[in-house]
């Protein structure tokens, strides 16, 4: 397992993932970026980065599972077609 970045590397990784580094403030409306916003503590940013990386991993695995299912379906259809063709050849 790779280590969790810290400091400037953490901020860069958060930016790459599109993770906010700012503390959530209930007084600021959602979607509005204050001019001077407090930066979240490092452990909070690390948690957000870990969650974003986990989401990306799960998304990739979902795509792989979908491709596997489609491949299995195509294989089953090919086998069914082969059996149907062989049955028709025997009947003739």
C-alpha positions in Angstrom: 0.0 0.0 0.0 1.4 3.4 -0.9 2.0 6.0 1.7 -0.4 8.9 2.2 1.1 12.2 0.9 1.5 15.1 3.2 2.4 18.8 2.9 2.7 20.2 -0.6 2.4 16.8 -2.2 -0.9 16.3 -0.5 -2.2 19.6 -1.8 -1.1 18.8 -5.4 -2.7 15.3 -5.2 -5.9 16.9 -3.9 -5.9 19.3 -6.9 -5.3 16.5 -9.3 -8.3 14.6 -7.9 -10.5 17.7 -7.7 -10.8 17.5 -3.9 -11.4 20.6 -2.0 -8.7 21.6 0.5 -10.9 24.1 2.2 -12.8 23.6 5.5 -16.5 23.3 5.2 -18.2 26.3 6.7 -21.9 26.2 7.3 -22.1 30.0 6.9 -20.9 30.0 3.3 -23.5 29.0 0.7 -22.7 25.9 -1.3 -20.8 26.6 -4.6 -19.6 30.0 -3.4 -15.8 30.3 -3.0 -15.0 32.8 -0.4 -12.0 35.0 -1.0 -10.3 34.0 2.1 -11.3 30.5 3.1 -9.8 28.5 5.9 -7.8 25.5 4.8 -8.9 22.2 6.2 -6.6 20.3 8.6 -4.1 17.9 6.9 -5.8 14.8 8.3 -9.1 16.0 6.8 -7.5 16.6 3.4 -5.8 13.2 3.6 -9.2 11.6 4.3 -10.8 13.3 1.3 -7.9 12.2 -1.0 -8.2 8.6 0.2 -12.0 8.7 -0.4 -11.4 10.1 -3.9 -8.8 7.5 -4.8 -11.1 4.8 -3.5 -13.9 6.1 -5.6 -11.7 6.0 -8.7 -10.5 2.4 -8.0 -14.1 1.3 -7.5 -15.1 2.9 -10.7 -12.3 1.2 -12.7 -13.3 -2.2 -11.1 -16.9 -1.6 -12.1 -15.9 -1.0 -15.7 -13.7 -4.2 -15.7 -16.7 -6.2 -14.2 -19.0 -4.8 -16.9 -16.6 -5.7 -19.7 -16.2 -9.2 -18.2 -20.0 -9.7 -18.1 -20.3 -8.5 -21.8 -17.5 -10.9 -22.8 -19.3 -13.8 -21.0 -22.5 -12.9 -22.8 -20.9 -12.9 -26.2 -19.2 -16.2 -25.4 -22.5 -17.8 -24.3 -24.2 -16.5 -27.5 -21.3 -18.0 -29.6 -21.7 -21.4 -27.9 -25.4 -21.3 -28.3 -25.0 -20.5 -32.0 -22.5 -23.3 -32.5 -24.9 -25.8 -30.9 -27.9 -24.5 -33.0 -25.9 -24.8 -36.2 -24.7 -28.3 -35.4 -28.3 -29.3 -34.6 -29.5 -27.9 -37.9 -26.7 -29.8 -39.8 -27.7 -33.1 -38.1 -31.3 -32.6 -39.0 -30.5 -32.1 -42.7 
